Amino acid sequence: MGTTRGTGKTLQSRVTDAISDAVFAELAESGYAGLSMEAIARRAGVGKAALYRRWPSKLEMITELVRQSVERTLPVVPDTGSLRSDLREYLATLRGQLSGPTVNRIGPGLLAESRRTDAFGEVLRHDVAGPRRAVARAMLQSAIDRGELPAGLDFELASDLLIAPLGFRILITADLSDDAYLDVLTTTIEAALKAAVR
């Protein structure tokens, strides 16, 4: 009996993984507005009932899968012992994630959709941006503790400085973000952080 239950869970997990892959592939091709449960089911090789057993709506399906993806890819807090090298490591990790084919293709569309759909916008703010801002905050707090940043640092502004320039460059303008660019960006952000005081 235990083997049967285990096999059933494995099969269910495989189906869920196939659906997740199909959702992100369809998002990349069609965007949120063009996404349909029929297309997802067809791509995943399942019936629509398999989708509705897991999620009552397209929005709930997307938000849950986005949350899970964020949880799996949340970067560790850099802890190199210096602000500059922590920043450089953080930015390199962020570049790798934003430049990945899935995020790169669906990110701009999801950002646009977050302005049209309040519930989805809340997911992006709370479940996508929130955990990454928490990582940034922990890194910045370590720099404060070491005396590299002022105790009155504006954490919200500082988090914007860490995330926004690279996010805009990769997801919006699609400009080059090679190592030379990251080196200059690191120097620039380090200087800006020292002035970002409440």
Summary of the structure (lengths in Angstrom):
residues: 198
radius of gyration: 19.8
end to end distance: 61.9
largest distance: 63.9
contacts: 561
relative contact order: 0.11
helix: 81%
strand: 1%
